[in-house]
Amino acid sequence: MIVSMTGYGRAQTALPTHKLLVEMRSVNHRFAEVVVRLPREWMELEERVRKLVQAEIARGRVEVYITVTTSAAANAIGVEVDRDLLARALRLIHEVSVASEVDFEPPSIGDLLAIPGLFRTREDDLLSVQEVEEPLFATVKTALSQLLGIRQAEGKHLTQHLEQRLQELSRVVLLMEQRAPQTVQLLRDKLLERLRQLLQGEVDATRVALEVAIAAERTSVEEEIERLKSHIMQFRKLVESQELAVGRRLDFLLQEMNREVNTIGSKCADLAMTDAVLLAKHGIEQMREQVQNAE
């Protein structure tokens, strides 16, 4: 079963004072790589999130974004004052005024705003790891399930395209198989005509047979065609199988197909076979582009 390496998943969970949002995006990659980005206060959960995703991903780069925002209920609470900090600040200001024999004047609002941390909103109260752990992982699993579903759906489309290209390639290989004997016959006729010219019409049948045999051996593509057919059969079996993570093997088979087609092209120089070789190479290249996205 072919699974695409590209996909997207999104899930969110509403908590009493905060809202969790998990987004995942996966793209092509030679290996499995998971990058997790979450608030610094929850850093200890990063490795567990990574392992959770890696358990479901064989290939591809997956980026996981975890963000948290305050809910409308929390925002309605408004601004809070750190009363302990305010009392310490006022006491310190009074002590300084007494020590310096300067009349004490209550600080202005501007002075109070300049005190770091005196005023704060509920956004500053990020949930602790213990509070967020259970809902966070539930949200991650939901987003991951959506991501995997999209990757599988994309994989089905990819399978359909590959099966169509395989049918086209099989037809081209059949043309090669039918054309190969004619290529040898054309070569025999050319050699015979050349020998006649060299020998001024007198042709040694034994010599002609020997030359043709040698040339036929050099230009025979039967083995290459048989191997090419075998590769196509193996490729089709993988595409139709229920095996996971077949992308690398499919890519390897396409490399082998391309090698056989190149050999056929170097051995057979007639126009019909050259056209078939070009069609085959084009089809293989199209499949390689698609396989690059297979897990």
JOPEVEN-V651079 format. One record per helix or strand of 3 or more residues. SS is the DSSP state (hx for helix, st for strand). FROM is the first residue (numbers start at 1). TO is the last residue. If there is no record, write none. Layout:
ss:SS from:FROM to:TO
ss:SS from:FROM to:TO
This chain:
ss:st from:7 to:14
ss:st from:18 to:27
ss:st from:32 to:37
ss:hx from:40 to:54
ss:st from:60 to:70
ss:hx from:72 to:75
ss:hx from:83 to:99
ss:hx from:109 to:113
ss:hx from:122 to:124
ss:hx from:129 to:198
ss:hx from:205 to:219
ss:hx from:222 to:240
ss:hx from:247 to:267
ss:hx from:271 to:291
